[in-house]
């Protein structure tokens, strides 16, 4: 496979300590069964936003944006079941762990990594490309003169994009730029709807309706 | 954060609606709090995870946590949604 980012021993050790503090029940069970938990591949996360899809002839490095986040695969007991999200702290030396989750994405990512190992032996850099508009995750192989992309998964199905196919970057962008999203039907249910004003950072900012309701129910 | 912990302690998970920068939205359930302040999140896209409050506030750095649905009541059997 093309090159994954090589983390230094000290970074790997720091991440391992953070992960150990937040081990999922599955990882804890693996450790109890003497199955080592491996911090496997790590990828820099880049976002491809909707406005970038309007210029599908450009290189991905011009269109996508680095997020500062990294995603790592955890393997234990021969399986990949967890994804870890990390970020370098502002000073650059320390790392912080933002999330660790048991996800079907881990299994798909593991499959794509193994598939890519058999397809591509270049030394190009591999990144994780996220397209929020489609909930799409892909591996992006950036070569000197071209890009290649392979789909990991997409929340919104894109029929023209097949799994286990290495797309030239321009073709991948063309497919996405031509994809139309049908509007979602309105949500139904009895959940309390709170005013959708600009948010200040406090998720309970618009809580007056809830307070009234809580008062009635006491 | 205190109010989230209050809801969780009362066995009432909350729902967080994310407004993605891409324009669409997404809802996750926050079902628990960890001692270090992390939250237990059930996300139909990502799976089940332990996440920092800051990471969640920024909708995984893809937008913002825009709306909170809380004091959720279970649907009555037979009631129309």
Interface residues (C-beta under 8 A of the other chain):
Chain A: X21 X22 X24 X47 X49 X50 X67 X68 X69 X83 X85 X96 X97 X98 X99 X100 X101 X102 X103 X104 X105 X130 X131 X132 X133 X135 X155 X181 X184 X187 X188 X189 X190 X191 X192 X193 X194 X196 X199 X201 X203 X204 X206 X207 X210 X213 X214 X217
Chain B: X3 X4 X15 X16 X19 X20 X21 X22 X23 X24 X26 X27 X34 X36 X38 X41 X43 X45 X46 X47 X48 X49 X50 X51 X52 X54 X55 X57 X60 X61 X62 X63 X64 X65 X66 X67 X68 X69 X70 X71 X72 X73 X75 X81
